[in-house]
Amino acid sequence: MEVTRRKFLTSISMLAAYTAFPLSSFDFDTTKKLRIVLVGTGIRGISFWGKRLIQEYSDILEFVGLSDINPGRLEYAKKFMGVNCPTFINFDEMLQKTKPDLIIVTTKDSTHHEFIIKGLNSGYDVLTEKPLTTDENKCQEILNAERKSGKNLIVGFNYRWSPYSTKIKELLANNTIGKITSVDFNWYLNTYHGASYFRRWHGQKESGGSLWVHKATHHFDLLNWWLDSDPTEVFALGDLEHYGKNNPFRGKNCRSCEHKTTCDYYYDITKDQQSMNLYVANEKYDGYLRDNCLFREEIDIYDKMSAQIKYANNTIVNYSLTTYSPFEGWRLAFNGTEGRIEASLDIPYDKKTKVDQAEMHAKEMEQSALEEANYETIIVHKLWKDFEKVTVPTEKGGHGGGDQRLHDKIFKTPNTEDPFARSAGLRDGVMSVLIGIAARNSIESQKPIQIKDLTDLTPMPNRGK
């Protein structure tokens, strides 16, 4: 049985190293399962990295410990996930008593580095939810810890694994439009999903690093992966002009607010039983308000953002993120020496379909719902030729089907070679957050920021070499 445990650790090592070599499979039986601990029992932790793993892979893994600073959330997490493992307020005590094979980190973004570094230094492999961390100093600390420990870190980038994103990668890898010269990438968060970041802890830079880091790390990782290159320079603009102190009125939280009937952003958390059980019932332990006012004055992140990113292969990217759009979706265009590729998802008038904007994010987060077959289109336009429509079978739930495929790769089929190199390790995690960190620093300094000045990593023109 120890042989199979070593096989799993080899798999982790190869995943973290971002390699195209086949991954060694692991084949635990019911007498020796993979021992996992989870730190951070918010909704993402207990659902995607918790309950779903139990439901889908309980034959090869088991949770041997849960940790959180909030004892109420810990108890709810045990019930929701359906596990009987011990719980710990103290992370160090959990590691000492459980001796896990893998640590999963899903805490507040600004604390990721604490648990990643402690885990690596204690001799354990670590898997962290995105973003890796929130500033360049923490990035360097994590880099130093992984090198010194000899252990490995995986970053859970699920967007790479959706069929639609993968088809874009395939078209680019096949040089469908020649050498890529520039990219336009516009992401739109609607007034339901976008606003939710401002009522949560994400609304303050010290907790989430701003949406340049927490949200856009997904988008920057896609760009790095699609272009197969590292960023070298970032210049950005941004402001807070819609949420926070810009509103004439505010309240303690939505439940107690006297402006319920007049505020367009009123959120009735009492209609969400899971949020009531996980967050509201446990406010007494740490004071965290899940339905906080998104007009509170301490909000200091940006709600409109635009950046120019130069890559080591000389590609230039124009990127923007809007947080109060009437609809949720994105548009993307690659310009090449031989043509142009255009892609977009969830733009309501493109398909002339009515989309329930209030339910879009909830649908995206669903992990087990069966869906009807859906198809999306990518436009390929060659120079001096008519355009061609490439049709891609797609899913909506589980982040476009990426969640399930990411899990399967890590826990079920790590031995399968992936021609698209979708597994993400530490370098991928660092480079994705460095773009957001550089953008934030650029706004504050009003200067372009060099990526090479942030950590000791040197940007590479071709990441695959």
N, C-alpha and C positions, 0 to 999 in steps of 0.2 A: 504493500500500500504506500510506503514511503516513495517508491518509484513514481507512482502516479502524482504524488504531491510535488515532486521535483519537476514533472512534466508541466504541471500548471504554472509553477514559478518560471519555467523556461518560456512558457507562452506569454506571461506577463512581461518578461524581459524583452521579448521580441516585439510585442505590441508597443511598448514604451519607446523602443528604439526607432520606430517608424521605418520598418524594413519591408522589403518586398519578398523576403524569403518565406517559405511555408512555415506555419506556426505549429509547434508540437501540441497535439491534443491532450486533454486530460480526461480520464475515465474513472472518476470516483464511483465506488459503490456505496450502498447505504451504511456501511460500517465505518467509513472514513470520509466524511464530507468536507468540503472546503469551508473553513471557519472564517466568518465575516463579522466585523463590527462596523457599526454606523455611528458617526458623530454628527449631530444636527438633525432634529426630528421635526422640521417644517414639512410642508405639504409635498415638496419635490422629493425630499429624503424618504418619507414614509410610503410614498406611492410608487414612483418610478424606480428608485433604488432600494425600496423596501418590499412592499406588498407584491409588486410584479415579479421580483426575483423569487419570492416564496412560491407564487402561483405557477411560475414557468420552469423553475430549475431546482425545486426542492429535493430532487433525487441526487444532486451533486453538491449542494451547498446548504449551509445553515447559519443563522445569526446567533452568535454567542455573546453579544453585548450591544447595548444601545446607550448613547451618552448625549446629554443635553444639560444646559444650565437651568432649564425649566422642568421641575419634577412632574408637573401636571401634564405637559406635553409628552413626557416620557411614558407615563402610564397610558395615555391615549394611544401613543404609537404602538405599544405592545398589543393592545386590543385590535387596533385597525390592521396591523400587519399579520396578526394571528400567530405570534411567537411567544415563547415562555422563557426567553433568555433574561439574565439579570440586567438591571439598568444602573447607570452610574452618572452622578453629577460630575465626578472627577475623571477626566479623560485618561490621565496617567494611571490611575488605579485600574481602569478598565483594561488597559494594555497589559498591565502586570498580572492581572488575574485571569485574563482570557487567552493570551498568547495566540492571536489570530493569524491567519494566512494573508488576509487582505483587509485594509482599512478603507472605508468609503467616507469621504468628507462632503457633507452637504450643509455646512454652517453658513452664517452670514459671510459674504464675500471677503470682508476686511479681516476675517479671522482664519480663512483657509490656510494661510501660510503657517500659522501656529501648529495646526494639527498635522499638516503635511510634513513639516520639518521634524516634529516630535516622532511621528510615525517612522520616517526614514531613519532618523538617528537611533531609534529603538530596534532597527533591523527588520522592518516590515515594508512590503510593497503597499503602495497607496493609489487609490483611484479617487479623483476629485471631480466634483461637478464644476462646470464652467461658471464664471471665469476663473482662471488659475489663481489670480490674486489682484490687488488693486493699485499697486504702484511699483516703480522700477526697483526700489530698494528691497522690497519683499520678493520680487522676481529673482534678484541676485542671490538672496539668502536661500531660496529654494534650489536654485541651480547649484550653489555650493554644497547644500545638504545632500542632494542626490549624488553628486560626484564623490563625496566623502563616504557616503553610506554604502555604495555599491548596490543599493536597492533601486526600485523603479517606480515611476509615476505615470499613470494614464490620465488623460483629460477627457471627460465625457462629451465630446462634440458629436451630437446626434444629427445635426443638419446635413453633414456630409453623406449620411446613409440613406437619405430619401431618394427614391427612384428619379425624381425630377432633377435634383442636384447632380446625381450620378451621370445622367444623360448629358448634362452640360459639360461635365468633366470629360466624358468620352469624346464628345465632339471636338473639344479643344485639344485633347491629347492626340487626336487623329489629324491635327492641323487642317481642319475643315475650312478655315478662313485664313490660313497662313499664320504668320507671326502676329501675335496680339500686340497692338500699339497703345490702345487706350480702352478704358472701361467707364461706363456710367452706371451707378448703382444707387437706387433710391428706395428707401424702406419707409413704409407708412404704418404707424401705430394708430389705431382708432381711439375714439374718446372713451372707450370702455377699457381696453387693454392698456393703452398708453397712460391713461389717468391712474391706473392701479399702481404703477410704479411710484407715483408721487404721494400716495397715501400710505405707502409702506416704508420700511427702513431704507429702501433704495433711493429715497428722495434726498439723502444727504451724502455728500462725497466721502465723508469719513467712513461710511458703512458700505457703500456699493461702488465707490470710485467714479460715479456718474454713469449715465447710460452709454457713454463712450466705451465703458469697460463692461458693465454688467450685460447689456443687451447687444451692443455692436460687436462684442467679441465673437459671437456667432457669425456675423457677416464678414468680419475681417478674416476669420479662419477659413471661411469659404473662398474668399478672394485669394488668400495665400495658397490654398490647395488647388483651386482652379488654375491659377497662373503658374504654379510650381516654382514660386520665387519668393524671396523675402523682401519686406519693405525697407527702404533706406531713409526716406525723409517724409515728414508730415507737416502740412500747414493747415490750420483749422480756424473756423469761426463758429461762434455759438452764443446763445443768450437764454435767459429765463424771462419770458415775456407773457406767458399765459397762466401758468400755475403759480403756487407760492404766494408771495406778498403782493402780486399784481391784482388779486381780486379784492374788491372793497369790503367783503365780509368773510368771516371764518368762524369755526367752532372747535370744541374740544375733539369731537369725533362725530361721525354721521348719526349715530344712534341718539345722541343727546343734543344735536344741533337745532337751534331755533329757526334755521333757514331751510329746513327739509323741503318745504313746499315750493320754494323759489329757486333752489340750487339745481342747475342742470346736471350736476355731477353727484347728486345724492345716491348713496349706495346703501341699500338695506341689507346688512349682513345677517339679519335674523332670518332671512329666507334661504340662507346657505347653512344647512345643519352641520356639515363637516367643519366649516370655518367657526361656527359657534362652539363646537366640541373641542376643536384643536386650539383655537386662539382665544376666543372670548372667555371661555370657562377657565382659562389659565392666565389671564391678565394679572391676577393678584400676585403671581410669583415674580414677574419681571417687568410689568407695566407696559408690555408691547401691545399697541392698539392696531389691529388689522384693518379697521375702518377709520384710520386717522384722517384728519382733514388735509386735503391736498392743496389747501391754500394757507397752511401754517407758514409762519415767517421764517422758520429755520431751514426750509427747503433751499438748497444752494446748488442743485444740479441744473443742467441746461435742458430746455424743452424744444429747442430747435438747434440743429447741428449740421455743419457742412465741412468736408475736409477734402484736400487734395493729397494723394498718396503717391509717391514715386517708388518704383520697385527696382531691385538690383538688375533686372533684365531690361530696364528702361521703359517698362509699361507705366502709364500714368492713369490713376483712378480718380474719378470724381464721385464722392460718396455723400449722401445726405440721409438724415433721420428726422422724421417728423413725428411728434408725440400726440397730436390732437387732430388727426385726419378724420374726415367723415367716414372713411372706410379703412380696412386693414389689408395690406398686401404689399407687393414690391414689384419693381421694374428693373431690368438689367439689360445692358447692351455691351457686347464686346466688338470693338473695331479692330480688324486685322488687315494685313497687306493684301488679302485676296477676298475680303468680304466683311460681313457683319452678322453676328448672332444676336437675336433679341429674345428675351424670356421674361415672363411675368406670371405671378400667381395672385389670385383672389381680387383682381380688379373687377368690381361688380358689373360695370357696363361693357366690359370686353366680351362677356358671354351673354349679356342681357338677362341675367338671372338675379333674383332678389335674394340677398344674403342677410341673415340675421346677425348684425354686427355685434350685438350683445353676447351672442353665443359662440362667436368664432374662436376665441381663445380657449374656452372650455372644451370645444370640440377638438382643437389641436392637442390638448393635454390628455384626452381620453386614451386609455391604454388597451381596452379590451372590446370596444364596440365593433361589431361587424359593419362593413360599409358596402354600398353599391359600387360597382366598377365606375371609375371616373377617368377622364382623359384630359390632359393638358397639352398645349402646343408650344413648341420652340420654333422660331423663324430663323432659317438659314438663308442669307442673301449673298450670293457670289457676285463679284464685280462683273458688270456687263451681261448679267443673266437675271432671269426672273427668280423670285424668292421660292423657297421650298418650306413646307410645313412638316415638322417632325413631331409625331404624336407619341405621347408618353403616358402609360398607365400610371395613375397616381392614387394616393390615399390622403385623407385629411387628418385622421386621428393619429396620436403618437408622433407629433411633429413630422407629418408627411410620411409616416411609415419608418422614419429614421430610428425611433426609440427601439423598436423590436429588433431591427437589423443590427444595431449597435450591441444590444444585449446578447444576441445570438453569437456574434463574433467573439465577444469576450468569454462567454460562459458555455457555449454549445459547440461552436465549430471554429475554434482558434487555429486548427490545422489547415483550414482552407485558404489557398492563396488568393489574394485580392488584387486584381489587375489595376484597381483604381487607388490603392494605397490610402484607404479611408481611416485606418487606425491612427489615433493622435497621441503623441507622447509629449514630454516636457518641452521640447523645442517648439512644437506647434503651439502649445499653450502659452509659452512666453511671447512668441512673435505675434500672436493674435491680440494679447492684452497690451503689448507695447505700442501698437498703433493707436489704441484708445488712450493710453497714458500720454503718448506723444501729442495727440490731438488736444487733450485737456491742458497739457503744459504749454502748447502753442497758443491757445486762447488766453491763458494767464500771462504769458510773456509777450504775446503779439509777435512771435518770431517762428520761423520754421524750426522743427526739431529733428535732429539726426538720430536715427534708431541706434546706431553704433555707440552713441554716447550714454545710453541708458543702462546697458548691461555689458558684460564681456563677450556676448555673442556677436559674431561678425555676420552680417547679412549675406546670403548666398544668392547668386543669380539663378541657379538651378538647384532646388532643394533635393532633387532626386539623386544628385551626384555627390 
